[in-house]
Amino acid sequence: MGLKLLSAESTLTAPSTMNGAVQVRVYAALAAVITRYDTDGTTVLGSCTVPAGAIAYFEKKPTEYIGATVAVLATSVAYTHLD
């Protein structure tokens, strides 16, 4: 299985839809709480801690938001089957 990059990596802190991303790759240089929000950008749907130096993948609906307690690097991705 491969990983297709769909956007340039950017800094994420404030809740963002990541331009309608469905799958988001996050790199946390420092420990961070990643939160998924409803389409209003304020109603929390779920959250978890990503330890310092870790990479994590999150799935969300295109209209939902994702944010972090400290600056993390994030990019939209998709999984592909490489032949």
N, C-alpha and C positions, 0 to 999 in steps of 0.2 A: 504494500500500500504506500502511496506517495502523498506528499503534501504540496498542494498548489497554493502559491502566494497570490492573493487577490488585491492587495493594496500595499502601499509603502508603510513601513513601520513608523509609528508615531507615539508620542508621549500621551498617556491616558491618566487622568485623575478625575475630573468632573464627569458625571454621567454623560454618555454619548451613545448614539446608535451605531457608531463606527461606519457611517454611510450605508446602513442597512445590512451590515454583516450578519451572517447566521452562525458562523464558527469563528472564534477569536483566539489567537495564540497570544499569551501574555508572558513576558519575562519580567520578573521582579528582582531587581538588584538588592532591594531591602524587603523585609517581610511586609506584606500588604494584605489587606482584606479586600477581596474583589466582590462586588455586589451587582446583582442583576435586578433591574427595575422594570416595572410595567411601562406601558406606552406613555404614561404621564411623566415619567422620569423621576418620580418621587416615591411611589409605592414599591417597597422592597419585596421581591419574589424569592430571593435566596442570596446567601453570601457564604464565603469560605476564606480561610487564610492561606496564602501562598507564601511558603518560607523564602527567606533571602536566597538569591542565586538560583531559584527554581523557574522552570517553564511549565505553564499549565494551559490547557485548552478548555474553552467554554463554548456552549451552544446556547443560542437565544433566537427569538423571532426577529425578523428584520426591523420591526418597529419598537422593540424593547431596547432598553439602555443598559450599559455596563459601565461601572466606575470603580475607582480604587482609592484607598485611604492615603496612599503616597504615590508619587509618579512611577508608573510602570511603562514598559514598551509594549505596544500592542499592534497586531496586524490581522486583517481578515484573511482566513485560509479556507481551503476546501480539501477534502480527502479524495484522492484519485487512485485508480487501479492502473499501475504501470505494467505494460506488456513487454 
